[in-house]
Structures are given as C-alpha cells and as structure tokens.
Amino acid sequence: DGTFRPNDVLIADMYIKLIVTAMGHEVENGEEYWASTYIQKAIEEGYVVPDVDIWIARKRPEDQYFGYKQPICRGDMAQIAGRALDKITPDSDYRDPLTVSLLINDYMKISQSSKTNVVKCYDLGILIGFPDGEFKPDNILTRAEAVAVIRRIINKPARKRPELPAVANPSPTPI
C-alpha cells in the first residue's frame, strides 16, 4: 500500500535481507521462498550461524524456513549486526568491552551468546538503547529500529558512539 509503518514488527528474513544488502552483496530473490538466497548468503558470510542461532534456524517438517519467518528480537538483531560489523571494523576500533557493558543497565538480561555482539554494537554507536539505559534484548524489533541500525552500520557519521565512564581497572583484553 506504499506505507512504511515504522512501528510494525520486523520479521527475521526481512532483517537478514537488510544486512546482506547493506553489506554490499547482490542477491536475487529465491524461487520457492523469496528470502532463501539472502539466508544462504548470510550463513555463508557468517552473519547467521545456525548452530548458535537455534531460534532462527528452527525448522518444521512442512517448512524448513519456519524460524526465519518469525519476528526478530533486539538481542538477535544485535547478534547478526555484530557479526556483520566484524567484516568491516578493525579490532583496534573497539574499546574495553567491560567498560562499555557498564552503559547497559539490563546487561545481565542479555543472553550469554549475544553479549559480545551487543557490546560491539553499543561501542561503535550502532545501538544506543532506551532512555532508561536498558537495551531490552527480548523486545521485538520494529521496522524503524531496524532502519536506524542499518543506517548506522553503513554510514559512520550517523553513529552515536558513547563516551565511556572512567574505570579504575579496565579489562586487559579487548574484544
């Protein structure tokens, strides 16, 4: 209908297409399922790791892409974005992950497998969280949030890199 509907939820396959396209890959729609080619490219590039991203890779006998057709939560969005950032960001651009994690009030609610990538996205200014300082990893991603993330990935001046608090003993090992 020509409308964007920024507050609508985003489906995992749509987000995967956005990441694959933003990373400069030219992929045609799949024949039987439009997103199959984007999903395959995301797996090839390491943006999606089926053995780790179990929720997204879950299948049903009648639909091998069942998980990809479900809404994506913010934690999983950051997991995929962080992996994509690894392809375009040198290690030296990242700062102390323990210090960055102090900026996220609900850091302990983030799944263990996603914490590193959430912190990378915060550190680079891809994610800024909510006004209350929380990330809300289980919230479903909206279309507007997805566009903001993609824009900040491909346009460095759009990033909102935070100032880090002074810490007495920063961690000795960067991400």
C-alpha positions, -999 to 999 in steps of 0.1 A, spaced: 0 0 0 30 23 -2 33 29 35 63 22 57 46 16 91 77 22 113 62 7 144 53 -26 128 74 -56 138 102 -68 116 105 -104 105 139 -122 107 140 -128 70 135 -91 63 162 -81 87 186 -107 71 179 -92 37 186 -57 50 220 -69 65 230 -88 34 222 -59 11 238 -33 34 270 -53 34 271 -49 -4 260 -83 -15 239 -85 -46 214 -113 -42 183 -122 -62 151 -134 -45 148 -172 -42 123 -190 -64 103 -211 -39 109 -187 -9 119 -152 -16 144 -150 14 161 -183 9 190 -168 -11 195 -140 14 195 -165 43 221 -187 25 243 -157 18 240 -146 55 251 -181 66 280 -182 41 292 -148 53 288 -158 90 261 -132 98 238 -161 108 252 -192 125 225 -219 126 242 -239 153 243 -208 176 211 -190 164 189 -220 172 157 -200 174 161 -186 139 173 -218 123 144 -239 137 125 -259 112 92 -277 109 87 -307 87 65 -287 64 87 -255 64 125 -255 67 124 -217 70 99 -215 98 122 -197 122 132 -171 96 95 -162 92 91 -151 128 96 -117 143 132 -109 154 140 -97 188 166 -69 196 191 -94 210 192 -115 179 193 -84 157 224 -72 176 240 -107 172 237 -105 134 247 -69 133 278 -75 154 289 -104 131 285 -81 101 305 -54 118 334 -78 123 337 -78 85 341 -40 82 356 -30 115 392 -35 126 398 -48 161 415 -16 171 383 4 167 367 -14 197 372 -2 232 372 -20 265 341 -43 265 337 -44 303 336 -6 304 311 -5 275 289 -31 292 285 -7 322 264 15 299 238 -12 295 215 -13 326 200 -46 317 232 -63 306 226 -93 327 193 -100 308 212 -104 275 218 -140 265 254 -151 270 258 -159 233 247 -123 223 266 -102 249 298 -97 229 279 -85 198 255 -63 218 286 -46 234 303 -42 200 272 -25 186 269 -2 217 306 6 215 305 16 178 273 36 183 251 13 162 228 8 192 220 34 218 193 17 239 163 32 256 162 64 277 162 43 308 196 29 299 182 -5 290 187 -25 258 156 -47 262 170 -77 243 137 -96 242 117 -68 227 106 -74 192 125 -52 167 104 -26 149 109 -15 113 121 19 125 147 4 148 160 -18 120 164 11 97 183 30 124 207 1 129 213 -4 91 219 33 86 245 34 114 262 3 100 267 18 65 270 55 75 297 61 101 288 97 107 253 86 117 267 65 146 262 77 182 294 64 199 291 69 236 316 84 260 329 58 283 329 62 321 363 63 337 372 29 352 399 22 377 409 -12 363 399 -16 326 399 -52 313 433 -62 298 418 -79 267 398 -61 241 371 -79 222 
